Amino acid sequence: MTPLSPSSASNPRRIALLGATGSIGDNVLRVVEELPGHFEVTAIAAGSNAGKLGELAARLRPRHVGLSDAAAAPDLRAALAQARVTAELHCGGEALTAIAREADYDVLVLATVGTAALAACWTALERGATVALANKEVLVAAGALLMPLAAAHNAAILPIDSEHSALHQCLRAGRREEVARLILTASGGAFRDRPAAQLAAVTPTEALRHPTWRMGRRVTIDAATLMNKGFEIIEACHLFAVGQEQVEVLMHPQSLVHSLVEFRDGSILAQLGPTDMRTPIQYALTYPERLATARERLDLTAAAKLEFHEPDLRRYPCLRLAREALAAGGTMPAVLNAADEVAVEAFCQGRLGFLEIPRVVEQTLARTQARPATGLREVMEADAEARERARAAVAAPAPALAGAGKARA
C-alpha cells in the first residue's frame, strides 16, 4: 500500500461516500465537518432515499451522485435541478460501481448494507484506491478474493467497524508474527440480560433497542443474535491474515474496550474509547495520521468496572454457525451472510420468531454444498441460491434441529 499524502487545506483528501444517507454516512459527514479543509466529498450515493440524497448534494456539491433505486431517479433529478447541482448522475443497479470507476477519489467509503457493493469495492481496489469499509457483508462473502486483489494493486482496505479499527490500531505495536490472538469484544445486544426462556417472544422493536450503540437495523439485530461477532471473526481472519483459532470473542457489556490484541510475550494491548462511531471513521479517513478533535474523551474515573466473560454458545448459536461456514470455506461464508439477511428481514417483518433466525441459517448451511469462490460470479451465484433456500426455510414449519449437521465442506 502506498500511504496517502497528509490531508490539509491545500491538499484535501478526496472522498467518495457510498451509503451517504445511512447512519454511517451521517457520521462520516460529521467527521468531514469537524475537520474543515481536510476533506473534499467528490461523490455520494445511496440506495433509495432520493430526498435526503438530494439535500446532501445541494450541501456538498459533489461531482458524482448515485442512486441504486432507478424508480426514485426522477425525484432525485428534480431535486438536483432545483438546487442547481450539475453533478453526473448514476442510477440503477450499476450506480455504485459506476461511481467507483469514474469518480475522482482517494478514499472510497463503503457504508452500504449488503453484497450489492461488492463490484464497487472490487473496482476501487483495482484502481489502487483505499477502501474505508463499514460493510460487513463484503469481506464476509468475498474476503478471500478482495484481500489478494488489494495486495496485487497496492490498494488498502481500512476497517470502520469499531472492533476491527481497534485491532488495526493495536497491531501497529508489533509484527504480525508476534501476535498470539485477537480478541473481539461483544456488548451482547438488546437481550444480553434477558433470561433465555423469554427470548422466543421478543419483538423487532425490542431487538432494535441496543444498549450502547446506535446502528442500522440489520446490524442491531445481528448484535442481539451475536451473528455480528461471527461476521467479525471472518472479517478479522481476512483483514489481519490470521487463522480463526487465533480469533476469540469476549462479552464486554460496557462497550468501552473495543478489542484487544495479545502478543506472544503475554502482553495485551487494548483500544478504549467512548461509544462513538466517529472515532473509527476518522481513524480510517486520516490514516496514518491522527488529527486532534474536540469530541468527548473517555473518563476512566467514571468508567466504573470493566467486565469480560465468555459467550454462551447455547444462547448464541450464530457464533458457532459462522465458525463452521468459515471452516467450510469457498462460498459458504457468502451463504451464511445471505441466509442471515433473509432471516433477519423476515423477523423484522414479523414473519419469523427471534429464535428462528439461527434455525433458518443452520438449515440453509446444511442444505448447501460448499464450492470454490474463484471469482465474484461464483460468490453472487451462491448468494442468490442461499437466499432462495433461506426463504423456503422461513416459510417452512420449524423442525427439530437435532442432528441438523454442519456446513458441508
N, C-alpha and C positions, 0 to 999 in steps of 0.2 A: 504494500500500500504506500503510495506517495502522500506524505502528510499535507493536508490543506494549509494554505498560507493563512497566517493570523487574520482574523476579521477586524476591521476598523472602519471608521467613517470614510476613509479614502479607498478602502478595499473591502466592501461589504460582502459577506458570504451569501451566495445566491441559493434560494430555497424553492423547491417545487413541493407543494404540500398536497398530497393525495389523501382525502378524508378530511377536508378542511372544515366541514360542518359538524363533526362529532366532538366528543369530549376531549380526545387527544388533540384534535385540530384546534379547539379553543385554547388549550394550554400552550400549544406551540406558538400561537399568535400572541398570547400573553407574554411569553418569553421574548418574542421579537420586539414587542412594545416596551418591555422593561430594559432592553439593551439597544436604545436607539442608535442608528448608524452602523450597527454591526451586521445587519442582515438586510437582504432585499428579497421579497417574495415575488418570484417571477412567474409562478404558475400555481393555480389552485384547482382542485377537482373534488367532486362529491358524488354520491350515489343518486339521490333523487330530490334532495332538498334544494330546489331551484331558487326559492325565495331567499333563503339565508345565503346561498352561494352568490346570488346577485348583489346582496348587500355587502358581502366581503369584497367582491370585485370592485364595487364602487369605492370602497375604502382603500383597498390595497393597490388598485390599478395594475394588475398583473398583465403579462403579455400573452398568457395562455390560460384558458378556462375550460374545464372539462366536466361533463355530466353524463354518468353512465345510463341514466334513465332517458331514453330518447323521447318518450312521451311527454316529458316535462321540458323539453328543449324550447318550445315556443315561449313559455313563461320566462325562461332564462334569457332568451334573445330579447324579449321585450324589456326586461329589467336592465340588461346591458345597454340597450339603445337609449333608454330613459336617462341612465347615468352617464351616457356618452363614453362608455368603455369600449375601446377599439381592439380588445384582445382577440386573438384567434380562438375560435370556439370548436371544441371537440365533443361530439355527442354520440351516445350509443355504447355498445359493449367494448369497443376498442378505444374509448376515450382515455383511459388511464395509460394504456400502452402508448398511445399517440403522444401524450404529454411527456412520458419517459423518453421517447425517441426524439421529439422535436424541440422541446423547451431548452432554454439555457439555464443550467443549474450546477451548483457544486455538490449540494446535498438533496437527495430525494427523500422526503419524509413519507413513510408508508404508514398512514394512520387509518387505513380502511379495515373493514372486517371481512373475513372470508378469503377464499382462494382466487377470487376474481382478479386480484392484483398480482398474481404470480408472474404473468407475462410482463407486466410493467417493471417488476423487480428484476427480472431476467434482463430486460432491455437496458436498464440503468447500469447493471453490473457489467454488461458487455461494453458499455461506454466508458468503463473505468471510473464511474462515479462512486460517491459514498451514499449508502442507503442507511438512513436512520429508521430503524424498524420497530414499530409498535404492534405490528400484525403478527400474532402467534401462528396463524394457520400457514403462512408462507414457509417458515422454517420447519414446522411440523410435517407438512406434506412433502416438501422438496428440499430440505436442508442438505441432503446428501448430494444434490445436484448444484445447489446455489453456492455452497462454500468453495468447491473446486473452481467454479466459474469465476467467483470473485478473485481467487488467487491467480487464475490464469490471466485476468485483465487488470491486475494491480488495483483492484477496487476494494471496498471495505463495507462490511455490514456492522453497524454500531447499534446496540440494543437500546431501546427506550423503556422497555419494561424495567420497573424499579429493581427487581431481583437480579436480572442479568446485567443491568448497569452497575449494581453493587459488586457483582463478581468481576466485571471488567475492571473496575477501579481497584479492587483488592489484588487482582492478578498483576497489576503494574509493580507490585512489590517483590516479585520473584519470577524465576524462569518456569516455564510450563513443566519441565521435568522435575521440578521441586514440589509440585502440587500433589498432596495426598488425597484430598477430597474437596468437593464443592458442596456447600450446604445452603439449600434454598429454604427460606422461611415462608410459612403459610399462616395467614390470620385465622383460617377456619371458616370464614364466610358468615353468613347471616345466622346459621344454626349451630354454631360451634358449642354453645352451652345448652342446647335443647336436647332432652333425652331422645335416644334413638327411636324409642317406641312411638314418639309423636311425629316423626318425620313424614310418615305416609300421608298425613293430612295437610301439610304445609301448602300455601298458595304462592303463585308467582309474585304477588305483591309483597309477601313476607320475604321471599328469597331475594328480592331486589333491594332490601334494606341492609346493605353491607355496613358492618360496624365501624370501619375505619377508612375505607376508600370510596370515592365516587367514580364509577366506571360505567362503561357501556353495558347494555342489557345482557348479552351473552356471557361476557367475561365475569359479570357479577354472579350469574347462575353457576358458571363453572367454578367460581371460588367457593360456592356452597357445597358442590359435589367433590371438590378438590381436583377436578379434571384439569383446571388451570395449572396445577402443580405438575400433573402428568405431562402436559404440553411443555412446561418449562424444563422438565428433565430432558425431554427430547431436544429442545432448543439448546440447552446448555451443552449437550454432547456435541452438537454441530458447531456452535459458536466457539467453543473452547477446546475442541479436539480431545475429548476425554471419553472413556467408556462409562456406561450407565452405572457400573458398580462403584464409580468414583463420585456419583451424584446422590446426595441424600436430601431428605425433606424433614424439617422440624416445625412443629406447630409453635407459633410465637404470637399470642393474641394481641400484644401491644403494637405490633407492626412498626416498630422503631428501628430494629435491626433488619435491614432489607435483604441481606445474605452474608455468608461468611466463606472464607477460604482457609482450609487447614493445609499447612506445608509439611513436608516430610520430617522436619525437625520438631514438630509438635506445636509450632506457633500457629495461632488462629488469628486472622485479620477479619474484622467486620466493618461494614459500612452502615452508619446510622444516620438518621435524619427524620424530619417531620414527614407526615404522610401527604406529600405534595408532589404531584407528577411533574411540576415544572423543573424540579432538580435533575432527574434523569434526562429530561428533554434537553435542558440547557447543556448538560454534560455531553450529550451526543452532538448537539449543534455546534458547540465550540471546541470540541476535542481536536488537538491535545491540550488546549488552553483551559484555564479555569478563570472565569470572569467574576468580578465582585457583583453582588446583588444586595438589595435591601430587604430580601424576604426574611420571614421568621426563621430564627435559629432554634435548634433543639436545646431545650433547657434540661440538662442532665439532672439537676437537683429536683426537678419536678416530674421526672420520668418514672419515679417510684421503682418497683421491682420489674425485672425483665424475666419472663417465663419462657421455658422451652420444654417441649416434650414430643415424643414420637407419635406420629399419626396412627390411629386405629384403622387398620386396613379392612376390617369388617364393616366399619362405619363408612369408609371411603373406598369402595371397590374400584373407583375410576383410576386411582393411583396404580393399582395392580394391572388394570387393563392397558394403561399407557405403557407400562414397562414391557408387557407382553407384546404389544404392537411394535415397540422399538426393537425388541429382541428378534421378532419375526423378520423385520427389515423390509426392504423393497418398497412396495406400495402400501404396506399395512399401516404406517402412520397416517397416510392420506385417508385411508378407510376409517381409522379411528376418528380423525377430525370431522369427516363428513357425517358419520353416524351420530356423533355428539351434537353437531349443529342441528341436524334434523330432530333429534330427541329434545334438545333444549327449546327449539321453536315450538314443538308440539306441547311441551309443558307450559310455555308462556301463553299458548292459546287455550289452555285448559283441556287439552285432548289426552294428556298423559300425566300420571302422578309423578311426584318428585323422585320417589324411589325406583320408578320405572326407567329413569334416564340411563343408569348403568346397565339395566336389563337390555334395552334396545341396542346399546353399544356392544355389549357382550355377544348378543345374538348375531349382530352384523359381522363382527370379527370372526366368530366361529363358523359362519357360513361363507367366508371369503378365503380364497386361496391367494397367498402372497405371490406377487410377480415382481420381476426386476424393474426398478424405476430407472430406465435408461434415458428418459427424456420427459419433457413436460407433457407430451401427449399421453404417455402411459400413466402419469400421475393424474391427469384430468379425467382419463377414462376410468381409473379406479375410483376417483371421487364420485363420478356420476353413477357408477354401478352401486357404490356403497349407499348413496342416497336412496336409490330405489329399494334396496334391501332394508334400510332403516325405516323407510316409510311403511313397508309391509310389516315390519316388526311393531311399529307404533299401532297399526290397525289391528294386529292380531291379539287375541287374549294372552295375558301374561302366563307363561308356563312355569313349571318348577325349573330352577336353574341348576339343580344337582347334576353334576357331570356334564355341564354345557360345553366344557372344553375350552382350550386356549386358542389364540390365533394360530392358524396352521402355517408353519414355515414351508 
